[in-house]
Amino acid sequence: MTITQLQYVLAVAEHQNFTLAAEKCFVTQPTLSMQVQKLEDELDILIFDRGKKPIS
């Protein structure tokens, strides 16, 4: 787990949108998604339900 991954998770939680969170973090959406996925895999949990709009 890295500080950057935690910052990305917080941004997604705040904006409830991966694309907007990526813009606010100055990274591409695939980069942000990949880092969140890595954290989910590392912790063996699902942080965000990507099937819902807005993300929860």
Secondary structure as a PSIPRED ss2 file (coil, helix, strand):
# PSIPRED VFORMAT (PSIPRED V4.0)

   1 M C   1.000  0.000  0.000
   2 T C   1.000  0.000  0.000
   3 I H   0.000  1.000  0.000
   4 T H   0.000  1.000  0.000
   5 Q H   0.000  1.000  0.000
   6 L H   0.000  1.000  0.000
   7 Q H   0.000  1.000  0.000
   8 Y H   0.000  1.000  0.000
   9 V H   0.000  1.000  0.000
  10 L H   0.000  1.000  0.000
  11 A H   0.000  1.000  0.000
  12 V H   0.000  1.000  0.000
  13 A H   0.000  1.000  0.000
  14 E H   0.000  1.000  0.000
  15 H H   0.000  1.000  0.000
  16 Q C   1.000  0.000  0.000
  17 N C   1.000  0.000  0.000
  18 F H   0.000  1.000  0.000
  19 T H   0.000  1.000  0.000
  20 L H   0.000  1.000  0.000
  21 A H   0.000  1.000  0.000
  22 A H   0.000  1.000  0.000
  23 E H   0.000  1.000  0.000
  24 K H   0.000  1.000  0.000
  25 C H   0.000  1.000  0.000
  26 F C   1.000  0.000  0.000
  27 V C   1.000  0.000  0.000
  28 T C   1.000  0.000  0.000
  29 Q H   0.000  1.000  0.000
  30 P H   0.000  1.000  0.000
  31 T H   0.000  1.000  0.000
  32 L H   0.000  1.000  0.000
  33 S H   0.000  1.000  0.000
  34 M H   0.000  1.000  0.000
  35 Q H   0.000  1.000  0.000
  36 V H   0.000  1.000  0.000
  37 Q H   0.000  1.000  0.000
  38 K H   0.000  1.000  0.000
  39 L H   0.000  1.000  0.000
  40 E H   0.000  1.000  0.000
  41 D H   0.000  1.000  0.000
  42 E H   0.000  1.000  0.000
  43 L H   0.000  1.000  0.000
  44 D C   1.000  0.000  0.000
  45 I C   1.000  0.000  0.000
  46 L C   1.000  0.000  0.000
  47 I C   1.000  0.000  0.000
  48 F C   1.000  0.000  0.000
  49 D C   1.000  0.000  0.000
  50 R C   1.000  0.000  0.000
  51 G C   1.000  0.000  0.000
  52 K C   1.000  0.000  0.000
  53 K C   1.000  0.000  0.000
  54 P C   1.000  0.000  0.000
  55 I C   1.000  0.000  0.000
  56 S C   1.000  0.000  0.000
